[in-house]
Amino acid sequence: MTASPDPDLPLSRRAMAAAMPRTPYLDGLNPAQRAAVEALDGPVLMLAGAGTGKTKALTARIAHLLTTGRARPNEILAVTFTNKAAREMRNRVGSMVGEAVEGMPWLGTFHAICVKLLRRHAELVGLRSNFTILDDDDQVRLLKQLIAAAGIDEKRWPARQLSHIIDGWKNRAVSPDNIPAADVAAFDHKGVDLYAAYQARLRDLNAVDFGDLLLHMIRIFRENEDVLEQYQRWFRYILVDEYQDTNIAQYLWLRLLAQGHRNICCVGDDDQSIYGWRGAEVGNILRFEQDFPGATVVRLEQNYRSTPHILAAASAVIAGNKGRLGKTLWTALGEGEKVRLIGHWDGEEEARWVGEEVEAMQRGTRGMEPIGLDGIAILVRASHQMRAFEDRFLTIGLPYRVIGGPRFYERQEIRDAMAYFRLAVSPDDDLAFERIVNTPKRGLGDKAMQTVQVCARHHRVSLLDGARIAVENGDLGGKGGRELRVFVEAMERWHRQIRDEADTHVELAQMILDESGYTAMWKADKSPDAAGRLENLKELVKALDEFENLQGFLEHVALVMDNASEDGDEKVSIMTLHGAKGLEFPAVFLPGWEDGLFPSQRSMDEGGVKGLEEERRLAYVGITRAEKVATISFAGNRRVHGQWQSSLPSRFIDELPKDHVEVLTPPGLYGGGYGAAGMAMSASPVLQTASESVLADRAARADVYASPGWRRLQARAQVRPLREPQESRSITIDATAVSSFTVGDRVFHQKFGYGRIVGAEGDKLDIDFEKAGEKKVVAKFVVPASGGGDDVPF
């Protein structure tokens, strides 16, 4: 219902009041948000910290443009990164201004808007308007054809690796004819030639990939001034969400369009730029005032999500970054809980403790209101960390969901590895055979598989036996036949080793993955997720150590996976820090804050200072997901590549402000003060702040010295003496852990006894054992021995 003007006002003022548009959407805005909404002329940077209501301000700005008549719906270009964000923006604007939002044809993602533009002007880049958009699989398949046609060894230029190189070029708006000299040197002319051939083939097919949508539009705008000027006139106002996540191509496209009216409003947070690995350029937002002189910068700093302690912790960490615009988050919310910090013996102990805390939060027995499972999240730096939490939650029957990917045992690489183990244990497992017989590729097509199936049915045997018979009878020739013979012989060998217990099941599992070529397949894959898949495989092998044999492990996995909760139930969320951006939860656990894991050693090695700053932004994102309770944890020992190693607490822990952190870990928790684990308490100013009496009380209540982690550590310490503290960076506490060996070294193996190394290749050792003869063994499964006779090191 529209309110009538006050009848006591003079006529002229009553007329003015009646003519003024109603703006209820401005009423709920704070002063900074309102300033950002009402600054309509010229370039505007809305620097919006985490939880400061930037979506509310952005949609109110669109509503204000429409309501005040500054722009018609078709004169506003509003760009988002996801379809979900575009839908939310459209719905919010619609609730403010009604049907007017339906006339906004230019509200959508970068790709959706560029598709619409490119279909109008396809002929300018040699395409027809009905062009096809290829997905990732189509792109890789086309590149394989081009690589084969060029007579290039695909091992030298894997199609998937090439697709990521080309995607990287397109993210930087680099076409085949303007590739930088540095890239030409790095990828040689074959890469450049394949890129050019790929683009030519796409034109022949009247097709584009996602990177082309922006690349072609940039080219059209640059080469056709009249087309660019048309859209510069049309788009009177441009709004961009998540500007810190734009890549170079998106940045160039926006700059070209904004040169007309210059009314561009970019909304973002430089402190939340965490996607550099996929082309995002944080410099785009940092350079905004240089790119658009005279820009208005409005900082949204009032946080509506988190408590003062959580904000103070996040602000202190991000302050360590030099490349940032800077802002100070504050909140009117009550003080709340301090950020909690706790150390654990190892990753398994960390998972056990988190499970207990989640159950306590659910019951409300931690001195706070109960928090439902849907309000609790565990945010990990690397996906392989999820396995310990999944196993623990399955063991205690705690419902959980993995967001942004499948659960650990449902991942492709884990299912493949499990299929290898299943077939080695049970040669009659035809489903496992079908899954892995051509993974990695062994040159077996549909015809070859039909031959194996027919042979198996004819002889009434399993598919593995059918494959053996088909090979022996010469029914399969060529590369496929040769590779299948190797596969069958390997499976028979692995089955004998399991039956005869010739090797430990952990060694055998690693051997199966290595000798089958499965590990090498992912090492050769240059896609961004390949490294994570390799880490998951290492985590899988690590999990085997907790079981007597492969059969027991396979039964465990089958049983726990059968215990999946119904979808309608409340569940704890487990996800990566990258996947958590944009989400919020009452309680957040941040495990694994150890140097090398977080910040990631790979990010620091490859990105240097820039990589470290992005890791710090990731820490900021993680902390600011929490509304009421944030818990950071680290472990003194983690198994790395099968070895128990001490680890240093993350450098980000040192940056936490002591007045806003509650330390739950008592000094000396690591017992004995050895290595980095013993140094953890003394190394960090934060970890020195709690009083000894309080810590002693907490230690007593936590019963840490009766915990499974303590018992595991004590058991290992009794098996093998710990090294001296000065070797803290490489300290190992596992009976089977070693550093390096040379030919001639005398070693000891738990099963085969004493032997001497007679050959070495990488971490594979040829050892002549005194009783078992010569065998190949992975280095991590033997320890140094000296002298002779009975000098058993255990």
Buried (B, 14 or more C-beta within 10 A) or exposed (E): EEEEBEEEEEEEEBEEEEEEEEBEBBEEBBEBBBBBBBBBEBBBBBBBBBBBBBBBBBBBBBBBBBBEEBBEBEBBBBBBBEEEBBEBBBEBBBEBBEEBBEEBEBBBBBBBBBBEBBEEBBEBBEBEEEBEBBEBEBBBEBBBEBBEEEEBEBEEBBBBBBBBBBBBBBBBBBBBEEBEEEBEEEBEEBBBBBBBBBBEBBBEBBBBBBBBBBBBBBBBBEEEEEBBEEBBEBBBBBBBBBBBBBBBBBBBBBBBBBEBBBBBBBBBBBBBBBBBBBBBBBBBBBEBBEBBEEBBBBBBBBBBBBBBBBBBBBBBBBBBBEBBBEBEBBBEBEEBBBBBBBBBBBBBBBBBBBBBBBBBBBEEEBEBEEBEBBBBBBBBBBBBBBBBBBBBBBBEEBBBBBBEBEBBBEBEBBBBBBBBBBBBBBBEBBEBBBBBBBBBEBBBEEEBBEBBBEBBEEEEBBBBBBBBBBBEEEBBEEEBBBBBBBBBEBBBBBBEBBEEEBBBBBBBBBBBBBBBBBBEBBEBBBBEBBBBBBBBBBBBBBBBBEBEBBBEBBEBBEEBBEEEBEEEEEBBBBBBBBBBBBBBBBBBBBBBBBBBBBBBEBBBEEBEEBBBBBBBBBBBBBBBBBBBBBBBBBBBBBBBEBBBBBBBBBBBBBBBBBEBBBBBBBBEBBBEBBBBBBBBBEBBEBBEBBEEEEBEEBBEEBEBEEBEBBEBBEEBBEEBEBBEBEBBEEBBBBBBBBEEBEEEBBBBBBBBBBBBBEEBEEBEBBBBBEEBEEBBBBBBBBBEBEEEEEEEEE
